[in-house]
Amino acid sequence: MNIRPLHDRIVIQRLDEGEQKVGGIIIPDTAREKPQRGKVIAAGAGKIRDDGTRQPPDVKPGDLILFGKYSGQEIRLDGEDYLIMREEEVLGVIDGGDVKKQKDVKKQK
């Protein structure tokens, strides 16, 4: 299913942070904090300014972003969980934001 967010909204897929351990104790999935990093799946056409022109979004599909802990609205499409939020809720874009590259870098360390 394809989704096209309206105006300045974006659709995000959270990225798994991996297994969390505290002092050798593995924290179960139910007690984990939700990741605050995600991949942009889709972006709207942009915000409409006061003069009627449209400001294009700063993020594009495929970008890795950081967002606040309580940002966005959770939605479920085709059995997958996503977040939909306004672009202004994005805290930053991670440079070199290709998900494959990020995973390869982690494997090398």
Secondary structure, DSSP 4 states (H G I P E B T S, - for coil): ------TTEEEEEEPP----EETTEEPPGGGSPPPSEEEEEEE-S-EEPTTS-EE--S--TT-EEEE-TT-SEEEEETTEEEEEEEGGGEEEEESS--HHHHHHHHHH-
